[in-house]
Amino acid sequence: MPTLDYSAEFETELEALYAEDEDSAALIDALLFELEEWPELLDELCIAQRHWAHKPTFEIKRFKEVWQSAIPSTS
């Protein structure tokens, strides 16, 4: 079972991030809280083959289809 381990510098770095970008720091805090409260989620995130292996990590095909559908037909 995976566990979260924090480096010795973690609290200092998170506090510095709060000073620089409070919204991003709060999101990190919320994510870590959820992972601590819901260990099954951490298990799920650590399962092999449960992450995007593509580069880029999104599929361009759908963007292309939407973009092409927005272009008026000239025929």
Secondary structure, DSSP 8 states (H G I E B T S, - for coil): -------TTHHHHHHHHHHH-HHHHHHHHHHHHHHHH-HHHHHHHTSTT-S--SSSSS-HHHHHHHHHHHS----
